[in-house]
């Protein structure tokens, strides 16, 4: 293997790590649409110089993507409508223990998929949930009804 290919690969990996560190670290489930696109683009761009032999252009192109991501994230913080458009909003799928099938259809989610997310959270009955939402990152957010909430030590001490 050519030593220059190894050197270029090392430089690209290190610059990729630096650029990804600058853009912010999140798990895939927590990434916004813009973050996911930038991460995929950087991964694709980093491989190109091994074929084309242009490390500098690759690093600059990756930096442009990270810069664009930082600008998008800044705009999301400053302008609510940009955040709403890019990230989305939570959607109520359960209200007072009643399933909102219309919202599930809009989200293209089946009842079985919702129940799977409930089980992952340790929930067994839809009737126990006061409000259940599907968050923009796809996770289930919920508030239990008072009668379904676990008793805390503080509540036990009151009695």
FIKOLZA-1660 file (N, C-alpha, C; in steps of 0.1 Angstrom, whole numbers, plus 5000, padded with zeros to 4 digits):
% residues 159
   i   px   py   pz ch aa at
   1 5008 4988 5000  A  X  N
   1 5000 5000 5000  A  X CA
   1 5009 5012 5000  A  X  C
   2 5005 5022 4992  A  X  N
   2 5013 5035 4991  A  X CA
   2 5012 5042 5004  A  X  C
   3 5023 5047 5009  A  X  N
   3 5024 5055 5021  A  X CA
   3 5016 5068 5021  A  X  C
   4 5015 5074 5009  A  X  N
   4 5007 5086 5008  A  X CA
   4 4992 5084 5010  A  X  C
   5 4988 5072 5007  A  X  N
   5 4974 5069 5009  A  X CA
   5 4971 5067 5024  A  X  C
   6 4980 5061 5031  A  X  N
   6 4979 5059 5045  A  X CA
   6 4979 5073 5052  A  X  C
   7 4988 5082 5048  A  X  N
   7 4989 5095 5054  A  X CA
   7 4977 5103 5051  A  X  C
   8 4972 5103 5039  A  X  N
   8 4959 5110 5036  A  X CA
   8 4948 5104 5044  A  X  C
   9 4947 5092 5045  A  X  N
   9 4936 5086 5053  A  X CA
   9 4936 5090 5067  A  X  C
  10 4948 5090 5073  A  X  N
  10 4950 5095 5087  A  X CA
  10 4946 5109 5088  A  X  C
  11 4951 5118 5079  A  X  N
  11 4947 5132 5080  A  X CA
  11 4932 5134 5079  A  X  C
  12 4926 5126 5070  A  X  N
  12 4911 5127 5068  A  X CA
  12 4903 5123 5080  A  X  C
  13 4908 5112 5086  A  X  N
  13 4901 5107 5098  A  X CA
  13 4902 5117 5109  A  X  C
  14 4914 5122 5111  A  X  N
  14 4916 5132 5122  A  X CA
  14 4908 5145 5119  A  X  C
  15 4908 5150 5107  A  X  N
  15 4900 5162 5104  A  X CA
  15 4885 5159 5105  A  X  C
  16 4881 5147 5101  A  X  N
  16 4867 5143 5103  A  X CA
  16 4863 5143 5118  A  X  C
  17 4872 5138 5126  A  X  N
  17 4869 5137 5141  A  X CA
  17 4868 5152 5146  A  X  C
  18 4877 5160 5142  A  X  N
  18 4877 5174 5146  A  X CA
  18 4864 5181 5142  A  X  C
  19 4861 5180 5129  A  X  N
  19 4849 5186 5124  A  X CA
  19 4836 5181 5130  A  X  C
  20 4835 5168 5133  A  X  N
  20 4823 5163 5140  A  X CA
  20 4823 5167 5154  A  X  C
  21 4834 5169 5160  A  X  N
  21 4835 5174 5174  A  X CA
  21 4829 5188 5174  A  X  C
  22 4833 5197 5165  A  X  N
  22 4829 5210 5164  A  X CA
  22 4813 5211 5161  A  X  C
  23 4808 5202 5153  A  X  N
  23 4794 5202 5149  A  X CA
  23 4785 5197 5161  A  X  C
  24 4791 5190 5171  A  X  N
  24 4783 5186 5182  A  X CA
  24 4781 5171 5182  A  X  C
  25 4781 5165 5194  A  X  N
  25 4780 5150 5195  A  X CA
  25 4766 5147 5200  A  X  C
  26 4759 5139 5192  A  X  N
  26 4746 5134 5196  A  X CA
  26 4745 5119 5191  A  X  C
  27 4736 5112 5197  A  X  N
  27 4733 5099 5191  A  X CA
  27 4725 5100 5179  A  X  C
  28 4724 5090 5171  A  X  N
  28 4716 5091 5159  A  X CA
  28 4702 5094 5162  A  X  C
  29 4696 5089 5172  A  X  N
  29 4682 5091 5176  A  X CA
  29 4680 5105 5179  A  X  C
  30 4690 5113 5184  A  X  N
  30 4688 5126 5188  A  X CA
  30 4691 5136 5177  A  X  C
  31 4696 5132 5166  A  X  N
  31 4700 5141 5155  A  X CA
  31 4688 5147 5148  A  X  C
  32 4689 5159 5144  A  X  N
  32 4679 5165 5136  A  X CA
  32 4681 5161 5121  A  X  C
  33 4672 5164 5113  A  X  N
  33 4673 5161 5099  A  X CA
  33 4686 5167 5093  A  X  C
  34 4688 5180 5096  A  X  N
  34 4700 5187 5091  A  X CA
  34 4713 5180 5096  A  X  C
  35 4714 5177 5108  A  X  N
  35 4726 5170 5114  A  X CA
  35 4728 5157 5107  A  X  C
  36 4718 5149 5105  A  X  N
  36 4719 5136 5099  A  X CA
  36 4725 5138 5084  A  X  C
  37 4720 5147 5077  A  X  N
  37 4724 5149 5063  A  X CA
  37 4739 5154 5063  A  X  C
  38 4743 5163 5072  A  X  N
  38 4757 5167 5073  A  X CA
  38 4766 5156 5076  A  X  C
  39 4762 5148 5086  A  X  N
  39 4771 5136 5090  A  X CA
  39 4772 5126 5079  A  X  C
  40 4762 5123 5071  A  X  N
  40 4763 5114 5060  A  X CA
  40 4772 5121 5049  A  X  C
  41 4770 5134 5047  A  X  N
  41 4778 5141 5036  A  X CA
  41 4792 5141 5040  A  X  C
  42 4796 5143 5052  A  X  N
  42 4810 5143 5057  A  X CA
  42 4816 5130 5055  A  X  C
  43 4808 5119 5058  A  X  N
  43 4813 5106 5057  A  X CA
  43 4816 5103 5042  A  X  C
  44 4807 5107 5033  A  X  N
  44 4809 5105 5019  A  X CA
  44 4821 5113 5013  A  X  C
  45 4822 5125 5018  A  X  N
  45 4832 5134 5013  A  X CA
  45 4846 5129 5017  A  X  C
  46 4847 5125 5029  A  X  N
  46 4860 5120 5035  A  X CA
  46 4866 5109 5026  A  X  C
  47 4858 5101 5021  A  X  N
  47 4863 5089 5013  A  X CA
  47 4868 5094 4999  A  X  C
  48 4864 5105 4994  A  X  N
  48 4867 5109 4980  A  X CA
  48 4882 5111 4978  A  X  C
  49 4890 5118 4987  A  X  N
  49 4904 5121 4983  A  X CA
  49 4912 5108 4981  A  X  C
  50 4908 5097 4987  A  X  N
  50 4916 5085 4985  A  X CA
  50 4916 5081 4971  A  X  C
  51 4905 5084 4964  A  X  N
  51 4904 5082 4950  A  X CA
  51 4909 5094 4942  A  X  C
  52 4906 5106 4945  A  X  N
  52 4909 5118 4938  A  X CA
  52 4922 5125 4942  A  X  C
  53 4928 5121 4953  A  X  N
  53 4940 5127 4958  A  X CA
  53 4940 5141 4961  A  X  C
  54 4929 5146 4967  A  X  N
  54 4927 5161 4970  A  X CA
  54 4923 5162 4985  A  X  C
  55 4932 5161 4994  A  X  N
  55 4929 5162 5008  A  X CA
  55 4924 5176 5012  A  X  C
  56 4930 5186 5007  A  X  N
  56 4927 5200 5011  A  X CA
  56 4912 5203 5007  A  X  C
  57 4909 5200 4995  A  X  N
  57 4895 5203 4990  A  X CA
  57 4885 5195 4999  A  X  C
  58 4888 5183 5003  A  X  N
  58 4879 5175 5011  A  X CA
  58 4877 5181 5024  A  X  C
  59 4888 5185 5031  A  X  N
  59 4887 5192 5044  A  X CA
  59 4879 5205 5043  A  X  C
  60 4881 5213 5033  A  X  N
  60 4874 5225 5031  A  X CA
  60 4859 5222 5028  A  X  C
  61 4856 5212 5020  A  X  N
  61 4842 5209 5017  A  X CA
  61 4835 5204 5030  A  X  C
  62 4842 5196 5038  A  X  N
  62 4836 5191 5050  A  X CA
  62 4834 5203 5060  A  X  C
  63 4843 5212 5060  A  X  N
  63 4842 5224 5069  A  X CA
  63 4830 5232 5065  A  X  C
  64 4828 5233 5052  A  X  N
  64 4816 5241 5047  A  X CA
  64 4803 5235 5052  A  X  C
  65 4803 5221 5051  A  X  N
  65 4791 5214 5056  A  X CA
  65 4789 5217 5071  A  X  C
  66 4799 5216 5079  A  X  N
  66 4798 5218 5093  A  X CA
  66 4794 5233 5096  A  X  C
  67 4800 5242 5088  A  X  N
  67 4796 5256 5090  A  X CA
  67 4781 5258 5087  A  X  C
  68 4777 5252 5076  A  X  N
  68 4762 5253 5073  A  X CA
  68 4754 5247 5084  A  X  C
  69 4758 5236 5090  A  X  N
  69 4751 5230 5101  A  X CA
  69 4750 5240 5113  A  X  C
  70 4762 5246 5116  A  X  N
  70 4762 5255 5127  A  X CA
  70 4753 5268 5125  A  X  C
  71 4752 5272 5113  A  X  N
  71 4743 5283 5109  A  X CA
  71 4729 5279 5111  A  X  C
  72 4725 5267 5106  A  X  N
  72 4712 5262 5107  A  X CA
  72 4708 5261 5122  A  X  C
  73 4717 5255 5130  A  X  N
  73 4714 5254 5144  A  X CA
  73 4712 5267 5151  A  X  C
  74 4720 5277 5147  A  X  N
  74 4719 5291 5153  A  X CA
  74 4705 5297 5149  A  X  C
  75 4701 5295 5136  A  X  N
  75 4688 5300 5132  A  X CA
  75 4677 5293 5139  A  X  C
  76 4678 5280 5142  A  X  N
  76 4668 5273 5149  A  X CA
  76 4666 5279 5163  A  X  C
  77 4677 5283 5170  A  X  N
  77 4677 5289 5183  A  X CA
  77 4670 5302 5183  A  X  C
  78 4674 5310 5173  A  X  N
  78 4669 5324 5172  A  X CA
  78 4655 5326 5166  A  X  C
  79 4651 5317 5157  A  X  N
  79 4639 5319 5150  A  X CA
  79 4630 5307 5152  A  X  C
  80 4619 5308 5159  A  X  N
  80 4611 5297 5162  A  X CA
  80 4605 5290 5150  A  X  C
  81 4601 5297 5140  A  X  N
  81 4595 5291 5128  A  X CA
  81 4605 5282 5121  A  X  C
  82 4618 5286 5121  A  X  N
  82 4629 5278 5115  A  X CA
  82 4630 5265 5123  A  X  C
  83 4630 5265 5136  A  X  N
  83 4630 5253 5144  A  X CA
  83 4618 5244 5141  A  X  C
  84 4606 5251 5141  A  X  N
  84 4594 5243 5138  A  X CA
  84 4595 5236 5125  A  X  C
  85 4600 5243 5115  A  X  N
  85 4601 5237 5101  A  X CA
  85 4611 5226 5101  A  X  C
  86 4623 5228 5106  A  X  N
  86 4634 5218 5105  A  X CA
  86 4633 5207 5115  A  X  C
  87 4629 5210 5127  A  X  N
  87 4629 5199 5138  A  X CA
  87 4615 5193 5139  A  X  C
  88 4605 5201 5137  A  X  N
  88 4591 5196 5139  A  X CA
  88 4587 5198 5153  A  X  C
  89 4575 5193 5156  A  X  N
  89 4569 5195 5169  A  X CA
  89 4564 5181 5175  A  X  C
  90 4562 5181 5188  A  X  N
  90 4557 5168 5194  A  X CA
  90 4542 5167 5189  A  X  C
  91 4538 5155 5187  A  X  N
  91 4525 5152 5183  A  X CA
  91 4518 5143 5194  A  X  C
  92 4506 5148 5198  A  X  N
  92 4499 5141 5209  A  X CA
  92 4492 5128 5203  A  X  C
  93 4496 5116 5208  A  X  N
  93 4490 5104 5203  A  X CA
  93 4481 5097 5213  A  X  C
  94 4482 5101 5226  A  X  N
  94 4474 5096 5236  A  X CA
  94 4469 5108 5245  A  X  C
  95 4456 5109 5247  A  X  N
  95 4451 5120 5256  A  X CA
  95 4441 5114 5265  A  X  C
  96 4444 5115 5278  A  X  N
  96 4435 5110 5289  A  X CA
  96 4432 5095 5287  A  X  C
  97 4442 5087 5283  A  X  N
  97 4441 5073 5281  A  X CA
  97 4434 5069 5268  A  X  C
  98 4432 5078 5260  A  X  N
  98 4425 5075 5247  A  X CA
  98 4435 5077 5235  A  X  C
  99 4436 5067 5227  A  X  N
  99 4445 5067 5216  A  X CA
  99 4439 5076 5205  A  X  C
 100 4448 5085 5199  A  X  N
 100 4444 5094 5188  A  X CA
 100 4449 5087 5175  A  X  C
 101 4441 5079 5169  A  X  N
 101 4444 5071 5157  A  X CA
 101 4447 5080 5145  A  X  C
 102 4440 5092 5144  A  X  N
 102 4443 5101 5133  A  X CA
 102 4457 5106 5133  A  X  C
 103 4462 5110 5145  A  X  N
 103 4476 5114 5146  A  X CA
 103 4486 5103 5143  A  X  C
 104 4483 5091 5147  A  X  N
 104 4491 5080 5144  A  X CA
 104 4492 5078 5129  A  X  C
 105 4481 5079 5122  A  X  N
 105 4481 5077 5107  A  X CA
 105 4489 5088 5101  A  X  C
 106 4488 5101 5106  A  X  N
 106 4496 5112 5100  A  X CA
 106 4511 5109 5102  A  X  C
 107 4514 5103 5113  A  X  N
 107 4528 5100 5116  A  X CA
 107 4533 5087 5109  A  X  C
 108 4523 5080 5103  A  X  N
 108 4526 5067 5096  A  X CA
 108 4531 5057 5106  A  X  C
 109 4524 5056 5117  A  X  N
 109 4528 5047 5128  A  X CA
 109 4516 5038 5132  A  X  C
 110 4519 5026 5134  A  X  N
 110 4509 5016 5138  A  X CA
 110 4507 5016 5153  A  X  C
 111 4496 5011 5157  A  X  N
 111 4494 5009 5172  A  X CA
 111 4504 5000 5178  A  X  C
 112 4508 4990 5170  A  X  N
 112 4518 4980 5175  A  X CA
 112 4532 4987 5177  A  X  C
 113 4535 4997 5168  A  X  N
 113 4548 5004 5170  A  X CA
 113 4547 5013 5182  A  X  C
 114 4535 5019 5184  A  X  N
 114 4534 5028 5196  A  X CA
 114 4535 5019 5209  A  X  C
 115 4528 5008 5209  A  X  N
 115 4529 4999 5220  A  X CA
 115 4543 4994 5223  A  X  C
 116 4551 4992 5212  A  X  N
 116 4565 4988 5214  A  X CA
 116 4572 4999 5221  A  X  C
 117 4570 5011 5217  A  X  N
 117 4577 5023 5224  A  X CA
 117 4572 5024 5238  A  X  C
 118 4560 5021 5241  A  X  N
 118 4555 5021 5255  A  X CA
 118 4562 5010 5263  A  X  C
 119 4563 4998 5257  A  X  N
 119 4570 4988 5265  A  X CA
 119 4584 4991 5268  A  X  C
 120 4591 4998 5258  A  X  N
 120 4604 5002 5260  A  X CA
 120 4605 5012 5272  A  X  C
 121 4595 5019 5275  A  X  N
 121 4594 5029 5286  A  X CA
 121 4589 5022 5299  A  X  C
 122 4585 5009 5298  A  X  N
 122 4580 5003 5310  A  X CA
 122 4565 5005 5312  A  X  C
 123 4558 5009 5302  A  X  N
 123 4544 5012 5302  A  X CA
 123 4536 5000 5296  A  X  C
 124 4525 4996 5303  A  X  N
 124 4517 4984 5298  A  X CA
 124 4503 4988 5293  A  X  C
 125 4497 4999 5299  A  X  N
 125 4484 5002 5295  A  X CA
 125 4482 5016 5290  A  X  C
 126 4476 5018 5278  A  X  N
 126 4473 5031 5273  A  X CA
 126 4465 5039 5282  A  X  C
 127 4456 5032 5289  A  X  N
 127 4447 5039 5299  A  X CA
 127 4454 5046 5310  A  X  C
 128 4466 5042 5313  A  X  N
 128 4474 5048 5324  A  X CA
 128 4480 5061 5320  A  X  C
 129 4480 5065 5307  A  X  N
 129 4487 5076 5302  A  X CA
 129 4478 5088 5301  A  X  C
 130 4482 5099 5308  A  X  N
 130 4474 5112 5307  A  X CA
 130 4477 5118 5294  A  X  C
 131 4490 5120 5290  A  X  N
 131 4493 5126 5277  A  X CA
 131 4505 5118 5272  A  X  C
 132 4504 5113 5259  A  X  N
 132 4515 5106 5253  A  X CA
 132 4518 5113 5240  A  X  C
 133 4531 5117 5238  A  X  N
 133 4535 5124 5226  A  X CA
 133 4546 5116 5219  A  X  C
 134 4546 5118 5205  A  X  N
 134 4558 5113 5198  A  X CA
 134 4566 5126 5195  A  X  C
 135 4578 5126 5201  A  X  N
 135 4587 5137 5200  A  X CA
 135 4593 5138 5186  A  X  C
 136 4599 5150 5182  A  X  N
 136 4605 5151 5169  A  X CA
 136 4616 5141 5167  A  X  C
 137 4623 5136 5177  A  X  N
 137 4633 5126 5175  A  X CA
 137 4628 5112 5175  A  X  C
 138 4615 5111 5175  A  X  N
 138 4608 5098 5174  A  X CA
 138 4606 5090 5187  A  X  C
 139 4611 5096 5198  A  X  N
 139 4609 5089 5211  A  X CA
 139 4595 5092 5217  A  X  C
 140 4590 5084 5226  A  X  N
 140 4577 5086 5232  A  X CA
 140 4579 5094 5245  A  X  C
 141 4572 5105 5246  A  X  N
 141 4571 5113 5258  A  X CA
 141 4558 5111 5264  A  X  C
 142 4557 5111 5277  A  X  N
 142 4544 5107 5284  A  X CA
 142 4543 5113 5298  A  X  C
 143 4531 5115 5302  A  X  N
 143 4528 5118 5316  A  X CA
 143 4517 5108 5321  A  X  C
 144 4520 5102 5332  A  X  N
 144 4510 5092 5337  A  X CA
 144 4499 5099 5344  A  X  C
 145 4487 5093 5345  A  X  N
 145 4476 5097 5353  A  X CA
 145 4480 5096 5367  A  X  C
 146 4474 5104 5376  A  X  N
 146 4478 5104 5390  A  X CA
 146 4477 5090 5396  A  X  C
 147 4466 5083 5393  A  X  N
 147 4464 5070 5399  A  X CA
 147 4474 5059 5394  A  X  C
 148 4481 5062 5383  A  X  N
 148 4491 5053 5377  A  X CA
 148 4505 5056 5381  A  X  C
 149 4507 5068 5387  A  X  N
 149 4521 5072 5391  A  X CA
 149 4526 5064 5402  A  X  C
 150 4539 5060 5402  A  X  N
 150 4545 5053 5413  A  X CA
 150 4546 5062 5426  A  X  C
 151 4545 5056 5437  A  X  N
 151 4545 5064 5450  A  X CA
 151 4560 5067 5453  A  X  C
 152 4563 5079 5457  A  X  N
 152 4576 5083 5460  A  X CA
 152 4578 5082 5475  A  X  C
 153 4591 5082 5480  A  X  N
 153 4594 5082 5494  A  X CA
 153 4588 5094 5501  A  X  C
 154 4589 5105 5495  A  X  N
 154 4583 5118 5500  A  X CA
 154 4568 5117 5503  A  X  C
 155 4561 5110 5493  A  X  N
 155 4547 5109 5495  A  X CA
 155 4544 5099 5506  A  X  C
 156 4552 5089 5508  A  X  N
 156 4550 5079 5519  A  X CA
 156 4552 5085 5532  A  X  C
 157 4562 5094 5533  A  X  N
 157 4565 5101 5546  A  X CA
 157 4554 5110 5550  A  X  C
 158 4546 5115 5541  A  X  N
 158 4535 5124 5544  A  X CA
 158 4524 5117 5552  A  X  C
 159 4523 5104 5550  A  X  N
 159 4512 5096 5556  A  X CA
 159 4516 5089 5568  A  X  C
% end
